[in-house]
């Protein structure tokens, strides 16, 4: 091989490596993906910083496990207690809050359990249980499922007491769970963004919201490169800096469906 060809081959390998390096894998929740926001953010990320973000769409529990295994470079999830354990065990470097919305309780438009007038979320769930009316749970160890189970516990129910004919575990993402609830005309808990972007509402309606316990914070956690040296730490930080910047703030806060805001940006410039 001539020197010229050798140099050309080296350049091509270098360019190929550079192009490959400009891609990262981020595990995100199905609720975030179902909202449609990723379709707005990803092209702008590519345009602004030249980064291809490949999403792995799973529940929060699975996203955390992917991070632990080093199968992704970062995660975007919404379960604070699980995130804290992830960091305490050294799987992530830090936690950065990006945006929030809230969980809501959905059900038949005529609300046979009467939850729309409930004092709080726990009371709303107890009304559904006392009436024995169908309720569909994600049942998938997602952030939404974790929150739902904590609410049931607050209402005095555990796994054994939910082993009933009226409680249906879908074992699926938010969209599929909402579809199941729509088909059954059942009650269900969802994040507001997924509900607003859901196109198969049928006779379902948003019946209960507003309890502070339904607050739903999304956070970005880089996977620890000390545990997994192949993690692209510099690119992960490039993405984080973009997510907490002015462009992301505008896109997130201005993302609406039928005039309703899906997320509120609350990232701080520095921590």
N, C-alpha and C positions, 0 to 999 in steps of 0.2 A: 504493500500500500504506500502511495506517495505521501510526502509530508502534507501536501495540500488536501488530499483525501482524509488524512488522519485528523487534521485541524477541522475540516468540515464535519466529520463524524462526531468529534468532540463537541462542536457547537450545537449540532442537532440533539445530542444527548442532553446537553445543558439546558437547551430550550424546552425539551420534553420534560425534564425534571422540574423546571420552573413552572410550566403549565400545570403539571400534576400537583405541585405544592400549593397552587391557588385554589384548592378544593378541600373543604372539610365536611365532616359528617356530624350532624347535630340531631340528637334524639329529642323530639317534641311531642307534646301531648296531642291526643286526637281532638280534644276540645279546641286547642289553639288552631290546629289545621282545619277543622270543620268550620271555623269562623270565617274562613276565606282571607284572613289577614296575611297569611304567608304568600298568597298570590300577589299581594301589593308590595310586600317588603323585599322578596327575593330578587326581582329584577332590578330594584333600585340599589340593593347591596352590590350586585354585579356591576352596575353602571358606575357606582361611586368608588368602590375599592377593588374592583376586579376579582371578587371572590365568589366562587360557585359554592353555595351552601346546599348540600344534599341532606334532605330531611329524612329521618327515620321516625315514622309516625306510630307511636305506641302509647300505652297508658303510662302514668308517672312511675309506677312500680317497675315496669319493664325498662323504662328509660334509665332509671337509676341502676338497674342491673347491667344494662349495656355500658354505662359509664364505669361501673366497678370492674367490668371485664376489659375495658379499654377498647371496646368495639366502636365507640364514637369519640369525637374530640371534645364535645360539650353537650350539655343537656339544658332544655328549657321546660320547667315543670312547675307544679303548683300544689305542693304539700309540704308545709314548713317543717313539721316534725321529721318527716322522712329525709328532707334536704339536710337538716341539721345532723342526722345520723350519718349521712353520706360524707359530710365534711369531717365529723368527729373521727370517723374511721380512716381518714386520709385519702379518700377516693377523689375528692375535688380540692381545688386550691382556694376557692372563695365563693361567695354567693352574692349576686348582684340583682336587686329588684329592678324590674323593667316596667311592668304595667299591672293593672288589676281590673277586675270586673266583679260580678257577684254570682252566686248560685241562686236559682229560683226553683220554685215548685210548680210543676205543670200538671194539669189534669183535665178531666171532662169539663166542657164549658158550663154545664149546669151544676158542677161542683157538689156531687151528692154527699161528700163528707163534710162540707162546710168549712174548708180550710181557709178560704179567703178572709174570714174574719178572725183567724187565730191570733192569739196574743204573741206567740213566738213560733219559731220553726219546729221546736220539739213538740209543742202542742198540736201543730198542724199534722205532724206525722202520727201522733197518738190518735187523732181523730180518724185518720185513714185506717189505722190498725183496728180501732174499736169498731168501726163499721165493716171491717173485713172486705174492703174494696181493693181491687187489683192495683198493685204497685210494681213497677218494673225498675230493677236496680241494674247498674252496669255490671257489678259482680266481677270486675276484672283487675282489681288492685290498682286502679288508676287514682289520681288525685281526687277526682269527683267521687269515686267509690269510697275512698278513705274518709272524705268529709261526710258523706251520707251515713256511713257506719257510726261515726262519732255522734251524729245527730240522733240516730236511733238509740244509741247508748244513753244520751242525755234525756231521751224520752222514756227510758226504763226498759229497753228491749235489747236482748243480746242475740247471738247467732242462733241459739236454740229456739227462742221465741219467734224468730223470723222464719223458721222452718215450717211454713204454713202454705196452704193452697193459694192464698191471695198474694203472696210475695214471690215474684218471678225474678230470677237472676239471669240476665241476658248473656253475661260473659263476653261482652262486646264493647266496641267503642261508642262514643256519644251518639253519632249519627244512627247507627244500627239500633241502639237502645231506644232512641226517640221513635224510630220506625216501628219497633215492637210495641211501644206504648201507644202509638197512634192506631195501630191495628187492633189493639185490645181496648182502646178508649180507657187507658189506665193512667194512674198517677205516676209521676217520675220526677226526679231531680236532675237538673241540667245547669250548665253554666249559661249565662245570659247570651253570650255571643253565639254559641251553637244553636240555641233556641231561635234567635232572631234570623239566623242564616238557614234554618231548617225549612225545607220546601214542602213537607208532607204533613202539615199540622192536623189535617182532618178536623175533628171536633174538639181538639185539645186547645187549652188556653193557659196563659200565665196567670196563676191564681194567688200565689203568695211570694212576697219578696220583702226585703227591708230589715230583717233581723241582722244586727251587726255580725252575728256568728256566720253569716253566709258570705262574708267578705272573701274574695278569691284572688290572691296575689300570685303573679307569675314571676319566676326568678331564673336567671341564667347562671349555670355552674360549669366552669371549665373543668375538664377531667385532669387529674394530677399527672403531669409528665414525669414526675419522679417515679411513680409506679409503672407508668406506661410510656417509655421514651419515644415511641413512635407518634404520640399525640402532637399535633401541630400547634404548639403553644403560642407562637407568634401570630399565626392566623386567627386563632381563637380570640386573642386579645384585640386584633384588628376588628373582628366582628363585634366584640363587646363594646369597643369604643364607638362603633357606628350605632349600635343599639341604644346607647345612652345619649346620643347626640341630637342636634336640633332637627335634622331631617327625619330621623325615626320618630321623634316626638310629634312632629306634625302629621306624619302618615298614620301613626297609631291613634292619636287623639281625634283626627278628622275622619277616621274610617267609620262609616255609618251605613245602616240598612234601614230603608224607609224612615229616614230622619232620626233614627235612634243610634246613640253611641254604643259601640260594643266594648271598647277598652278605654281606660284612662291611663295615660303615661305618667309614671311616678319615679322614674330613675333619677338618681342624684348624680351630678357631674363627677363628683369624687366621693370616695368613702374612706 
